[in-house]
């Protein structure tokens, strides 16, 4: 039986948050919309974007890389969650 996207995101967030102390309760679906699904667990957020057409992949990955660099900026610490290594 296929696993849903939300179940997979919950599992990923759980793995990433497993070392947290105290261990957070359960994952919470923060958003489930056509433009993305977001699951949070403690200080960890897992996000999935909709599929991207092959012809748009380069632009998409460039935009995603920019958003990740912004989220990782030290001046935004405490405002945005930085990407995990």
C-alpha positions, 0 to 999 in steps of 0.5 A: 500500500503506497504511503501518503506524502504527509506520512512520508513528511512526518517520517522525515521530520521525525527522523530529523527531530529524533535527537531533540531534547525533549522529544517533541510529541507528534508531527503536525500538518502545517499546510496541505495545499496544491502549492505545497505540503508542510509538516512540522515536528519540534524545530523541524519542518519538512516541505514538499513542493508539487512536481515540476515540469522538466522544462522548468526544472532549472529555474525551479532549482535556482529559485529553491537554492536562493530561498534556502540561502535566505533561510540559512542567513544568520541575520534571520536566525529565530525568524526562519528555520534554517535548512538542515545539513 
